[in-house]
Structures are given as structure tokens and as C-alpha cells.
């Protein structure tokens, strides 16, 4: 039971609102506006006291005793909408809100509790107070929310997210965007000066502009520690460490990864380049400062500061937890916090003193200077500001500060900067050695400078002065929003300018370089903010418990957001493997085998030579018609080749989007098959499974076959959910593209298309046959022209390809029937026949017939051995051969297939983990009455191919996404069983699966039912 009416949510108020057909602003009819009504938080607090029996007279009401008993159904209280400003009356409160709770709510209202501050309220200018009750010299809200929303720090640009949380306990500080802009631009200018030829007057001031780095550290210490100390002062629970780390990862890494990939690929040519996947992973995880012997270096040289930040992220929650457990009787909380911060500061100074006793000319010791302990003093100053701010403004208090305080603080900052530039004789170049005294004094002055610069932004005046207005100016706010991108990209733009003008470091004119770097960096940073950082910050609102663990409770859009993040992770893996592993190999040894066929075939096709034999053209200069493989992948590679982008690297990069699209396709396929959780689990498996992503860098058709086969499976389940003629045509189109990618995928037609269309429920047999014929005509329309052309241009009949005979012969000879290569393939099996055929210079179709006849003759002569060889092929396919023959297939993947050892071993380990789960998943689908043969069709097709020819892991590639899908079904079933066990008897009513129209599974208009006694 509850309020009658329609419950909705609005942007102005995040709580459900009841519409009864009257009233305005979401209030019930007749609700007067006023300031005496309890806020929704007060109603909920009163209700909580009522449920726990605290009626302020020491007794436990009957309603509270009844509320403590376990209930089968939980009735949520109806919160009073925010615009309603009157006490809760008997006609308005829910049935379970008794008189005690109503009286407590009214008492809270009479005590005059203030409504939470609005997030969108801007401080007023000179002509009026910032808000009612804000006098001169008081701390006021800021233009930009930077801290604290429900115990979490707010980043720039999260204003909209914060506005959705009106009513939360929030505190704001002005000018932080301006401070970020100052710090980022200062670092940019000093790096431009270092790279330029200018060493004239003012150089000592320009070289010290890297004081922007300690400014960033003080800001981080303040913003990140304030939620912890504010929670302690308010006696609230400390924010979740996992949530804290998730938000930090989403803030730092997505934009950093994109910048790292692009700068290392196109601009950087300095020390510590990324040469292999290990180097890329080290830089991507910001571990390069712990593994290299250089203080600076790498594609993003200033990323050492990000490494310090990440180390601080790892350290801070544990420090906050430890300091929270210290509860001395004689010390106040403020004293404990101040002592802890002082200890951090002293520890950092002691660490630097220890470094002075070491020989810093040794690279290993020199690297220790940029570890976290060396900068804890600067971070501790930011934490000190956080403690003071939280203490002085606790419980809504206000602190008065003099009007001249901001100018005085910046005056101190200027004095510190002048001492750094002229007063203590620091060397001109930051990397040059300095004395012990200079080293210690420099760090102290940098910390004081940053502390004094940030201080006015924490304790700002209600009537902003010049400094406050400068920091809050629109230009400064806009630059502050993109400051992270400026910090990441400016070094890459310096390298780009040097390459563009064909200059080396210390040669460019400073003014020209500064203008170029400023313009390009701000433009790229703006794009990075809106395309990468902003979407990543939106993901901070996604539940920490991933969507694939919460299938029903997620809001619309969380599936797409999580899937987008998985796709991005998959893209990073694929790009790193292609760029840092396969690209150097192609540059050194060239492209051979099937990769050469597709790579050169696309180049020749783009040159207008058609589908011809690349081997005959490159070696003998002859133009011979070729149909060794279906043409879809060659057509795909020909698209960039037409525009001159025809190198191996270009073809690799052009293939990666297909692999990323496969991740999305698997996700949506799993969603349509079972539900959102299954789709996200399957997408995550495909993103990290080496048997899927390793093909994306090889320039072979497996990537295209994986994608088109997965699309076919997806279209199959979409048709099963809602059969129609349009979806039958879509299924026909998908299977036609799969056949166009790999000829063996034609077996999807008998294994999936025909039984699916003929088994359509709720349709007459006439309609079923019409859809089957329509799908067949679609396949014929796509594949037919290629088949017709092959029948015309070759002497012997050719349908899809001319490669079957050669493949069959390479798998049927003495070398593959006996010895270590049994059930595998050997090229020398076909060499004798191939040499004789090549000498005759005959048509490819005739050669294919010769290969096929030779293979069939050998099979007939060894009938007794063929059955055993077939069993070995099955064992190789399933992995049993590896278990009984010391992982023979793994070593064959390394040689002759050319896989890297870590790829081969990771692939086999994941296969042994996923294959049993996939088998159970097929059983689960069968018991849920979901057609499992749709997902199993690619497995059947590749298994038959291995039975007829041979097995290598590359031939199983088209079935790997199906394996991931079925494994995801099992994982989802296990999670579902755990959830049902936890719910116990109260969850029995939720045993039925949701219907197909709500996006959570089902099919043919009927819900997918779970059968008792199974994982389903």
C-alpha cells in the first residue's frame, strides 16, 4: 500500500513525486508554501526513529515492534516533495507513518532546521550579498562545486551531476578552476622555454614556472582528504575506499591512455620510447618511475607527477582509516589530525635528508627523488587546508576572514617565487645538480608558494575581491576545465612542432613555439575534455558493483555506459598488441603467409588489378586470377588502400575497429539472449580473451569472421525474441556476410538458420517457409555475384574459394597421420603436387582439383588410420591433446604460427577456464528453453571444419565469441543462484524470468522460465 497516484522523478528533485491531479510544484492539493514544513530528510529521520522505537519517552511502540519483525514485502515511505512547506498531516502521510513519527517530524520543523544549500546558487557581486544571511567576511559557496557531494570530491565539470543531488550535505570553494588553469599554463610555459632557444632576461623566472606542479599537489591533498576529515568531524562513516579508487581511476586514466597512445605513436622520439608491450603496460599503469633509471623521459615526460598522484591515491584511504582509529581521551579530533599531518611533513623532510646522504649521480638513487615520500610534505599542506576548512565550517558554521587576506596570501606566494627565481641561486636548468641547502630550501619554498596560492580559494570572502574575481572569470574557469588535457598534451605538441619545422630541441623561437603549443594544446584539451574526460566523469555515478552483478536494478543507460568502458579497454589491449608487438615484426621480417595474401591483395585491388594471385604477381610478374579466400576482408582493407593508406600498420589499425565492434556485438547478443548482466560478462570476456584479440593485429580474415559470425548469432536471437520478416532478412544478410568472410561459415545455414526459421512459434508453416525463402534470397543476393563471377573466370566450377584442395592435402599425408604432427598440418605434404601443378602453369581451379584428388586418394589408401587421426583432431580442438601431450598445441601456436609465448599460454589457460563453463551454459540454455543451437552453431561449424581438415587454434577463432557467450550464461546463472539463496524464501516470488519485451531475456513473446533443480 502507499499513496495512490503516479510516481515519477524530476530533475529538480531526485525523490519520487506523487501527482494527484491537483496542486503545483509536485505538492498535493491545498499544500501551503512555507518554511515550517519538514524537509524529506527530516521525515526519513523521524521515520527511522519511529521504526527503531525511539519515541523520546523510552518506550518501544507497538508499530516499532511490528516493524522489527521480518516482512515478506517492504513498503517504502513516501517522502514529502521539496516544494511542500507544511507539516505532514494525517491525510498526507503513508499508512505506516504513525503519530510518533509525524510528531517527531513536526518537532524537527519547529526547531527550524535549515534546508540544504543549493548547488546552483552563485555568489553575488558588489551590489548585494551572496545570499540571505551572508554578511561580509564570511565563507560563501563557490561558482564551481569542487567538494564535497555525499562524501566524494567533485571534479571540474560535475556541476550538472551535483545539481541532481540537491539536499545533500555539500560545501563549495571558489576559484579552484582558476588555480588549475594557472598551474597547467605555468608548467606549459616553462616546458616551452626549456625547448626553445631563448636564454635571455627573465629566464630565471621562466624556469621556475614548474611551481605549478606543487600547486596541483596541494589542490589534490585538499580536495581528496576533505571528505575523509569532514566525515570524521560529522561522525559519519568514511567513504568507501573502492568507490574512492574507482573515481580516481576514471578521472586520471582514460584521458591519459588516449594521450599516451597518440603521442607515443605519432610525435615522441626522445628518451625512454615505448618499444614493446611491456613498456606500454608500464607507462599505462604509471609504473615507469619505478622501473627506469631516468628521472624524466617517455612519451609524456611530466607523467611522473601522475605517478606520484596515483601513489597518493593508494596511500590516502589507509592513512585516513588509521588516523580515524586514533581516539585519545585528552586530545581533540583537530589535534590528532594536525599531529598526523605534521608527522607526514616531517617524514617527507627526513626522506629528503636521507637522499642527500646518497650519491644522487647514481640513476637508481636519483629516481628516488620523485617517489611519493619526497612530495608528502606538499600534499600534507593541502591536507592541512582540508582539516582547517572542515573544522571551521563544521555543522554549518561560518568563519570570518579579513578582506585583505587573499592579497596577503598571494603576496607571500610572490615572495617565495622571487626567492626561487633570484634569491637562492638555483641553476637555470631544473635537472642540473644543486647543493644540499638549495635542495631543501627549494622544496620548502615551493610548498609555501603552493599553500599561499591555494589559501584564498579555500577561505574566500563573501564579496569577492580582485583575486577571487580573477580566479572565477569565465576564461579561467574554461581553461581550468580543460587543464588536465593541457597538462597531458603540451609536451606532445612541442614534439609535433619540432617534427613539423624539422628542428631539434633548443632551436625553436620561443614566441613561435609558445603560440603553436598554446593553440593546439587548448584545442586538443577541449576535445579531450568533452569526448573522454566528461563521459568518464559521468561513469563515476555508475554503481561500484558492476552492472553485470546487478541486472534488474540498473537504470536505463548504465548498460551502454559499462559496455562503452569495456570496449575502450578492449581497444587499448588491441592497439597495444598491434603497435608494440606486431608492427615491429612486420617492419623487420615483412608480411608472409595468409597475411600477405590479404595485405597485398588489398593493395592490388586498390590499384585496379582485381582479385589476382599475389604470389604470381610479385614473384613471376604474372597476372593470374585468384579466389583463395572469400573477398570480404580484402574489400575492407581496400577502403584505406584506395586513399593511399596501404601500409601494414594502416591495415592493422583499420582492422582494430572490427575487433572493438565485436565486443559491442557480443554484449548486445548476450543482452538479447539472457539479460544485461550476461551481455556485459560476455563482452568483458571477449575484450580480454587472447584467442579473440590476438587476431586483430595479424591482418588475417579471422577478425572479420569473428565479427560477422557474432552478428549472425545476435540476429538469430533477435529473431527468436520477436520473429518477423524484417528480422529474417537481417539474419540472412548477417549469415551472407559471414560466408563472405570465411567459406566454412556456410554451415551456419543448416546448423542455425534453417532450424530457427522453421521452428518459429506462433507462425503458420506458410509464413515460416516464406521467411526461410526470403533469408535464402538475401544470402543469394550477397554471395551470388561472387559465385557467378568465379564460375565464369575459372575453368573448373568454383563457388566461394579455391583453397579447399590445398588445405585438405596439407592435412592428409604421412607427416600428419604419424609422428608429432598427427592431426595437424604440414606444408611439405602439398609441395610435391604443388611443384608439378605450378610447372604446368594451369588455372587455379584446375590446381585446386588436383590438390583435392591427391588428398582424397591418400585418405582412401589410409582408411584405417583416418578414424584415429580424426579423434586426434578432436582432441586438439578441445584441448585434451595439450593435457596429454605436454601442451603440444601451445608450442605449435608459437612455432610455426608465430604467436608470442605470453599470448599462447594465456590463450590456453583461458580456454581451459571457459570451455567447461560454456558446456554448462549450453545445458542452462536448454533447461531454460532458450535455443542453445543458435550460440552453438559457430562451434559446430568450426568443429566440422577441424574434423574434415585439421585443427589449429586460428581455425577455432570464429567460435570463440560463442564460447564466451555460453560461459557468461553460466556465470550469470551462478550469480543468480547466489542471489536467490540469499533472498531465501522471500525471493521465491522472483523466480520467474522477465519477459522478452523488457530487455532482460525471453523469446517468442513468452518469458524464459527457470526450472527448479538447475542453475537456470
DARA-V546700 format. One record per run of one state. SS is the DSSP state (@ for helix, = for strand, . for the rest). FROM is the first residue (numbers start at 0). TO is the last residue. If there is no record, write none. Layout:
ss=SS from=FROM to=TO
ss=SS from=FROM to=TO
//
This chain:
ss=. from=0 to=4
ss== from=5 to=7
ss=. from=8 to=15
ss== from=16 to=18
ss=. from=19 to=38
ss=@ from=39 to=50
ss=. from=51 to=60
ss=@ from=61 to=67
ss=. from=68 to=97
ss=@ from=98 to=109
ss=. from=110 to=136
ss== from=137 to=137
ss=. from=138 to=147
ss== from=148 to=148
ss=. from=149 to=150
ss== from=151 to=151
ss=. from=152 to=157
ss=@ from=158 to=162
ss=. from=163 to=168
ss== from=169 to=169
ss=. from=170 to=174
ss=@ from=175 to=194
ss== from=195 to=195
ss=. from=196 to=201
ss=@ from=202 to=232
ss=. from=233 to=239
ss=@ from=240 to=265
ss=. from=266 to=275
ss=@ from=276 to=283
ss=. from=284 to=286
ss=@ from=287 to=290
ss=. from=291 to=301
ss=@ from=302 to=323
ss=. from=324 to=331
ss=@ from=332 to=355
ss=. from=356 to=361
ss=@ from=362 to=369
ss=. from=370 to=370
ss=@ from=371 to=391
ss=. from=392 to=392
ss=@ from=393 to=395
ss=. from=396 to=398
ss== from=399 to=399
ss=. from=400 to=403
ss=@ from=404 to=422
ss=. from=423 to=434
ss=@ from=435 to=457
ss=. from=458 to=464
ss=@ from=465 to=470
ss=. from=471 to=472
ss=@ from=473 to=480
ss=. from=481 to=481
ss=@ from=482 to=499
ss=. from=500 to=506
ss== from=507 to=507
ss=. from=508 to=508
ss=@ from=509 to=540
ss=. from=541 to=545
ss=@ from=546 to=548
ss=. from=549 to=556
ss=@ from=557 to=588
ss=. from=589 to=592
ss=@ from=593 to=605
ss=. from=606 to=610
ss== from=611 to=611
ss=. from=612 to=612
ss=@ from=613 to=619
ss=. from=620 to=623
ss== from=624 to=624
ss=. from=625 to=630
ss=@ from=631 to=641
ss=. from=642 to=646
ss=@ from=647 to=672
ss=. from=673 to=674
ss=@ from=675 to=687
ss=. from=688 to=688
ss=@ from=689 to=696
ss=. from=697 to=700
ss=@ from=701 to=720
ss=. from=721 to=723
ss=@ from=724 to=740
ss=. from=741 to=741
ss=@ from=742 to=757
ss=. from=758 to=763
ss=@ from=764 to=792
ss=. from=793 to=802
ss=@ from=803 to=809
ss=. from=810 to=812
ss=@ from=813 to=816
ss=. from=817 to=826
ss=@ from=827 to=839
ss=. from=840 to=842
ss=@ from=843 to=860
ss=. from=861 to=861
ss=@ from=862 to=877
ss=. from=878 to=878
ss=@ from=879 to=883
ss=. from=884 to=886
ss=@ from=887 to=893
ss=. from=894 to=899
ss=@ from=900 to=926
ss=. from=927 to=931
ss=@ from=932 to=947
ss=. from=948 to=951
ss=@ from=952 to=989
ss=. from=990 to=994
ss=@ from=995 to=997
ss=. from=998 to=1001
ss== from=1002 to=1002
ss=. from=1003 to=1004
ss== from=1005 to=1005
ss=. from=1006 to=1015
//
